[in-house]
Amino acid sequence: MLKWTIIFVIIAIVAAIFGFGGISDAAAGIAKVIFFIFIVLIIISLVMAKKIF
């Protein structure tokens, strides 16, 4: 999932360089959402790992 975040960040940066405002805003928004989902899943994984051990 982190791979998709990096891909959308790169798309946002390239689009911002060329001045495509709508595309860069959309890609940056998608990257933020995926990043926060990734963080939540990491926290859940760590909590669940502590319960097992």
C-alpha positions in Angstrom: 0.0 0.0 0.0 2.9 2.3 0.7 4.0 1.7 -2.9 0.7 3.3 -4.2 1.2 6.3 -1.9 4.7 6.9 -3.4 3.3 6.5 -6.9 0.6 9.1 -6.3 3.0 11.5 -4.7 5.3 11.3 -7.7 2.3 11.8 -10.0 1.3 14.9 -8.0 4.8 16.3 -8.1 5.1 15.8 -11.9 1.7 17.3 -12.5 2.5 20.3 -10.3 5.7 20.9 -12.2 3.7 21.0 -15.5 1.0 23.1 -14.0 -1.9 20.7 -14.1 -3.6 21.9 -10.9 -6.6 19.6 -10.9 -4.5 16.5 -11.5 -1.9 17.3 -8.9 -4.6 18.1 -6.3 -6.4 14.8 -7.0 -3.2 12.7 -6.9 -2.0 14.4 -3.7 -5.4 13.8 -2.1 -5.4 10.1 -3.0 -1.8 9.8 -1.7 -2.8 11.3 1.6 -5.8 9.0 2.0 -3.8 5.9 1.2 -1.0 7.0 3.5 -3.4 7.5 6.5 -5.0 4.1 5.8 -1.5 2.6 5.8 -0.7 4.2 9.1 -3.9 2.9 10.7 -3.2 -0.6 9.4 0.3 -0.5 10.8 -1.0 0.6 14.3 -3.6 -2.2 14.2 -1.0 -4.7 13.3 1.3 -3.6 16.1 -1.6 -3.8 18.6 -2.6 -7.3 17.4 1.0 -8.5 17.6 1.3 -7.4 21.2 -1.9 -9.4 22.1 -0.5 -12.6 20.6 2.7 -12.4 22.6 
